[in-house]
Amino acid sequence: MRTLGRVCVFCGSAPGARPAYAEAARELGREVARRGIGLVYGGGAVGLMGIAADTALEAGAEVIGVIPHGLLKREVGHGGGVEMHVVDTMHERKAMMANLSDGFIVLPGGFGTLEEAVEALTWAQLGIQAKGVVFVDVEGYWGPFLGALDRMVEEGFIRPAQRPLAMRAATVAEAIDLLAAFAPPPGTQVWLRPEQV
């Protein structure tokens, strides 16, 4: 088991249609604080991002936000208590979030959440980083996406040995446990170094 200093969460800047999504964000905030883990996130004060950050802060966890300058006003960047890093681009945002964390938890979200999660998976596939990516499948939200990954394996676009890079958890606590136990699949090659991204 690895010691997790911080976990990064990818999640929606909207609360979503079901109360269970917001509850999962609150559960994440409480659980990281309970375990003494810091939270890295996209820096917003709205949606699931804001809920996770607020709950983690209230519970006493370290919270680090990373947000591009252009989104700072539009996403209403989080204020008090968050260690905020303002960067120039979305690419810088993702790279800094990865550098600051020891693994990735994916809660429900939209295009941005999915894009961030898939990039983290791609970086793991290419050996750029060796950190786990866990989808918290709140009320089956990520089921169709994870099924699409299975189809990619069936159709020869993802090697079977790499499919476990995208892990599934039913709860936030299970997700953190999976991150702590994560090791890259045997045979993972380093195709690119972080500075080559």
C-alpha positions as semicolon CSV with decimal commas, in nm:
position;residue;x (nm);y (nm);z (nm)
1;M;0,000;0,000;0,000
2;R;0,127;0,346;-0,094
3;T;0,093;0,645;0,133
4;L;-0,130;0,905;-0,027
5;G;-0,040;1,264;0,052
6;R;-0,298;1,419;-0,179
7;V;-0,561;1,298;-0,422
8;C;-0,688;1,491;-0,722
9;V;-1,059;1,494;-0,798
10;F;-1,207;1,547;-1,142
11;C;-1,576;1,635;-1,119
12;G;-1,849;1,858;-1,253
13;S;-1,874;2,234;-1,224
14;A;-2,251;2,170;-1,197
15;P;-2,421;1,974;-0,919
16;G;-2,589;1,732;-1,159
17;A;-2,945;1,605;-1,163
18;R;-2,931;1,363;-0,869
19;P;-2,871;1,440;-0,501
20;A;-2,640;1,136;-0,483
21;Y;-2,379;1,321;-0,689
22;A;-2,351;1,605;-0,439
23;E;-2,346;1,354;-0,155
24;A;-2,052;1,174;-0,317
25;A;-1,866;1,506;-0,336
26;R;-1,936;1,567;0,033
27;E;-1,827;1,212;0,114
28;L;-1,498;1,278;-0,065
29;G;-1,437;1,595;0,137
30;R;-1,507;1,417;0,464
31;E;-1,306;1,106;0,377
32;V;-0,988;1,283;0,272
33;A;-0,996;1,484;0,593
34;R;-1,060;1,172;0,802
35;R;-0,757;1,002;0,646
36;G;-0,531;1,307;0,664
37;I;-0,509;1,338;0,285
38;G;-0,502;1,666;0,094
39;L;-0,743;1,742;-0,192
40;V;-0,635;1,886;-0,529
41;Y;-0,911;2,007;-0,759
42;G;-0,998;2,250;-1,037
43;G;-1,028;2,557;-0,816
44;G;-1,395;2,644;-0,869
45;A;-1,650;2,736;-0,606
46;V;-1,946;2,591;-0,798
47;G;-2,096;2,249;-0,864
48;L;-1,946;1,927;-0,734
49;M;-1,603;2,095;-0,730
50;G;-1,720;2,356;-0,483
51;I;-1,906;2,102;-0,270
52;A;-1,601;1,874;-0,240
53;A;-1,371;2,166;-0,160
54;D;-1,607;2,323;0,095
55;T;-1,665;1,995;0,275
56;A;-1,294;1,911;0,284
57;L;-1,211;2,256;0,422
58;E;-1,484;2,233;0,687
59;A;-1,347;1,894;0,792
60;G;-0,993;2,032;0,823
61;A;-0,826;1,896;0,508
62;E;-0,566;2,074;0,298
63;V;-0,731;2,192;-0,026
64;I;-0,536;2,308;-0,331
65;G;-0,712;2,460;-0,632
66;V;-0,562;2,498;-0,980
67;I;-0,748;2,719;-1,225
68;P;-0,664;2,894;-1,552
69;H;-0,677;3,273;-1,538
70;G;-0,951;3,279;-1,802
71;L;-1,181;3,058;-1,593
72;L;-1,111;3,229;-1,263
73;K;-1,396;3,476;-1,297
74;R;-1,629;3,253;-1,497
75;E;-1,606;2,961;-1,254
76;V;-1,603;3,191;-0,954
77;G;-1,270;3,074;-0,816
78;H;-1,286;2,951;-0,459
79;G;-1,188;3,199;-0,192
80;G;-1,098;3,148;0,172
81;G;-0,900;2,850;0,285
82;V;-0,802;2,712;-0,056
83;E;-0,438;2,734;-0,163
84;M;-0,506;2,868;-0,512
85;H;-0,272;2,837;-0,810
86;V;-0,368;3,045;-1,115
87;V;-0,215;2,923;-1,442
88;D;-0,231;3,038;-1,802
89;T;-0,375;2,734;-1,979
90;M;-0,583;2,422;-1,930
91;H;-0,276;2,214;-2,015
92;E;-0,082;2,378;-1,733
93;R;-0,377;2,319;-1,502
94;K;-0,383;1,945;-1,566
95;A;-0,007;1,909;-1,542
96;M;0,004;2,093;-1,209
97;M;-0,288;1,894;-1,069
98;A;-0,107;1,573;-1,164
99;N;0,221;1,690;-1,013
100;L;0,054;1,786;-0,685
101;S;-0,132;1,458;-0,634
102;D;-0,072;1,088;-0,584
103;G;-0,379;0,960;-0,771
104;F;-0,705;1,061;-0,935
105;I;-1,066;1,018;-0,828
106;V;-1,334;1,081;-1,089
107;L;-1,682;1,182;-0,973
108;P;-1,971;1,251;-1,213
109;G;-1,916;1,537;-1,454
110;G;-1,927;1,640;-1,817
111;F;-1,686;1,703;-2,104
112;G;-1,414;1,857;-1,888
113;T;-1,426;1,582;-1,627
114;L;-1,410;1,313;-1,891
115;E;-1,127;1,486;-2,078
116;E;-0,919;1,521;-1,761
117;A;-0,976;1,157;-1,665
118;V;-0,893;1,023;-2,010
119;E;-0,574;1,228;-2,025
120;A;-0,467;1,087;-1,687
121;L;-0,537;0,736;-1,821
122;T;-0,340;0,808;-2,138
123;W;-0,045;0,935;-1,935
124;A;-0,055;0,614;-1,731
125;Q;-0,077;0,404;-2,050
126;L;0,229;0,582;-2,192
127;G;0,422;0,552;-1,866
128;I;0,435;0,931;-1,816
129;Q;0,287;0,889;-1,468
130;A;0,227;0,587;-1,245
131;K;-0,081;0,705;-1,056
132;G;-0,418;0,535;-1,036
133;V;-0,743;0,663;-1,186
134;V;-1,065;0,555;-1,012
135;F;-1,417;0,629;-1,134
136;V;-1,667;0,648;-0,848
137;D;-1,971;0,494;-1,016
138;V;-2,241;0,690;-0,834
139;E;-2,578;0,531;-0,919
140;G;-2,423;0,374;-1,229
141;Y;-2,314;0,707;-1,379
142;W;-1,985;0,580;-1,523
143;G;-2,117;0,238;-1,626
144;P;-2,171;0,324;-1,996
145;F;-1,825;0,482;-2,023
146;L;-1,652;0,189;-1,857
147;G;-1,850;-0,037;-2,090
148;A;-1,714;0,162;-2,384
149;L;-1,362;0,091;-2,259
150;D;-1,445;-0,280;-2,254
151;R;-1,562;-0,247;-2,616
152;M;-1,231;-0,080;-2,706
153;V;-1,052;-0,384;-2,564
154;E;-1,278;-0,620;-2,762
155;E;-1,211;-0,426;-3,081
156;G;-0,833;-0,423;-3,035
157;F;-0,778;-0,056;-2,947
158;I;-0,680;-0,106;-2,582
159;R;-0,459;-0,395;-2,474
160;P;-0,631;-0,615;-2,214
161;A;-0,340;-0,559;-1,973
162;Q;-0,407;-0,182;-1,984
163;R;-0,783;-0,192;-1,921
164;P;-0,730;-0,210;-1,539
165;L;-0,581;0,141;-1,553
166;A;-0,942;0,266;-1,539
167;M;-1,065;0,138;-1,203
168;R;-1,420;0,143;-1,073
169;A;-1,533;0,199;-0,715
170;A;-1,879;0,201;-0,563
171;T;-1,782;0,446;-0,288
172;V;-1,528;0,717;-0,222
173;A;-1,368;0,512;0,056
174;E;-1,320;0,221;-0,184
175;A;-1,172;0,460;-0,443
176;I;-0,910;0,585;-0,198
177;D;-0,823;0,229;-0,100
178;L;-0,777;0,139;-0,468
179;L;-0,547;0,437;-0,520
180;A;-0,337;0,335;-0,221
181;A;-0,303;-0,018;-0,359
182;F;-0,242;0,084;-0,723
183;A;0,059;-0,039;-0,917
184;P;0,104;0,000;-1,294
185;P;0,018;-0,318;-1,487
186;P;0,316;-0,545;-1,554
187;G;0,489;-0,458;-1,877
188;T;0,397;-0,088;-1,876
189;Q;0,659;0,091;-2,083
190;V;0,770;0,451;-2,057
191;W;0,696;0,595;-2,400
192;L;0,733;0,959;-2,300
193;R;0,879;1,145;-2,006
194;P;0,670;1,415;-1,831
195;E;0,878;1,694;-1,983
196;Q;0,794;1,561;-2,333
197;V;0,419;1,605;-2,291
